[in-house]
Amino acid sequence: MRSLTARQREVLVLAANGNSNRQAAAHLGVTPHSIAEILTAAYRRLGATDRAQAVAIALAVGEIGIHQIHIPDQQREAAA
């Protein structure tokens, strides 16, 4: 498995935090299509087939850290 690029990590963290391609694109100033292409490349590098699996693998192999995933207070309270 090859390491993710900095951009792939950045986009995967946005996805891990619940952002859609459109939201991530607006945040980064690119098109949703660009986000889809970046994620597809990240999936290939990680051997993943979808967002959830990519996030799980990236966490497991240390490409992204658990501290980068932010749970909204409302969801945190509901889970407690």
Stockholm file with secondary structure:
# STOCKHOLM 1.0

chainA/1-80         MRSLTARQREVLVLAANGNSNRQAAAHLGVTPHSIAEILTAAYRRLGATDRAQAVAIALAVGEIGIHQIHIPDQQREAAA
#=GR chainA/1-80 SS CCCCCHHHHHHHHHHHTTCCHHHHHHHHTSCHHHHHHHHHHHHHHHTCSSHHHHHHHHHHHTSSCGGGCCCCHHHHHHHC
#=GC SS_cons        CCCCCHHHHHHHHHHHTTCCHHHHHHHHTSCHHHHHHHHHHHHHHHTCSSHHHHHHHHHHHTSSCGGGCCCCHHHHHHHC
//
